[in-house]
Amino acid sequence: MKIRFGRRNPNSEKCCVVTITFFVLISTLGIRAQQNFINVPSGEVTLAHRWFFQQQINVNQLFQSNTTIDYGLGRDWEIGMNVLGLNIRSNNFNLIENDSSDIDPYNPLLLLNTLKRIPLNEHLALAAGIQYGGDFTVRQKIKPCGFTYLNFSAKDIFFKENVLVAGVYYNSLHYGGEGNRWSGMLGFEQTLSSRWHAMAETILGTNALAYTSLGLIYYPKSFIAITTGVQIPNTAKNSFGFVVEFTILPKRYTNIGSKRYKLN
């Protein structure tokens, strides 16, 4: 799960129409599916004794880096850490820090995370996760922040080779900035071919997390995913942006096919 830049776009009310249209279009393409959302937690757990790495770069009036590293513990558990909100000005490349204003999220943030997935059957699962930590600026005392969520995922239910995720989340003031603390989120992914996937997601609310994202995922290798997309604000105080995401998946499995197959 990653986030958030900042502010202001009067066309945010159009994002729901765009998202619904995108959902309908990619749902008609009945091929392969596998999750790789941009901001919405997918609920997928890292394989036991394997590592997961993800680097995200967001671009609007500034550049923002978000990094996630996770380790699979087995029994559908994972732990890891996040470095979020490394914001750099696009004009002079200076680091932007916030450890005093509650209007915007505090940044940069250093967080620990954990996730538990509960399979219900072959197609359905629940997942509960938490990120907790604080800002690591040196000017003031570290202030704690966190993000907690519960997701429900369904695979290949309405169409072949896709994943639908719906959930609720809580974000603290220093994590999401001013706005709502509780809200919902939705994500959808459809495989277009063995190397290309399409995705759409939305995080509802009035905080800095509230974006709708539309993107394409390319697998140059079975264990590498490159996502490019746009982020459309769901609230007028957030800004339109672009996102690029690089993911290294556990090498034991491949994305080709309707299920994850072991590699030799």
Phi, psi and omega in degrees: 000129178230183193218208288211125166245276195191221242225141156077105170205112185289351182264018186294337181294344181281348189294326181295318178297316180298316182296313181299316178300316181296318178303314182296316182298311184283341178288341180278354184261085189281075179239239188256158181219144174194145191277140170198063183289164182273305182245325181286127176300130185281335184085359176282138183256140177296138181301150182303131177062027177237160181251149176233134180228138178215130177239125181240137174239121175256143183226123162215251175284351180216172173256134179233131178253133174229126185237137178228133173230127181230155179229131181279126180268346187092168182055034177063036173240148170216155173228163179181195179216157179230140167243108189242150171073036170280091187264131181233131179295138182284339183272326182231000176062029174274146178287134178259127178242145175223114176226022183219328183270124179273001177290315179256162175298149173290149179198154353289162180240140172243119189230148166261148180224155173214153183216136174236125177255138181237097178294135177262321173199198183296333187248338189242147179203154170251153176214135178235134183217161178214143169239130182215136179179223181192178177282153180236040169281160187258354186283329185226170176297140180300132179250127184290153177206163182194166179219129181230144182210159173227122183242150171240127181241145179227127180248133174055039181270304184269326178221167179282146169060050174213170180226133174240130180234132176226142183197178176238156180216158170234134176232139179282167183299317183283346177272313186250358182074189182295153182126197184288152176263324179248141173191192184239170179209157185213138177219150181215138176223140180229129176281132178261328177199186180294339182245345185239133173234156172242146181218155174214144181206161174211138171248117184278153176139187180237013180263188183286351178275347192283091180223152165252130182240138176234132184202171174239144180241129180242133178252093175293330172228162182295338183251009179234129177236133176240118183250134172232142182192182176242150177240118184255124184293139174267355177222147188295340183279347177269162185247148173298143180206174176243155183220141171231134185226132179244126185232133171251116182267158173306129190287348184293336186239154176244154179276355187285127179102173184285345176230166179276118182261140177294140176267149177286000000 
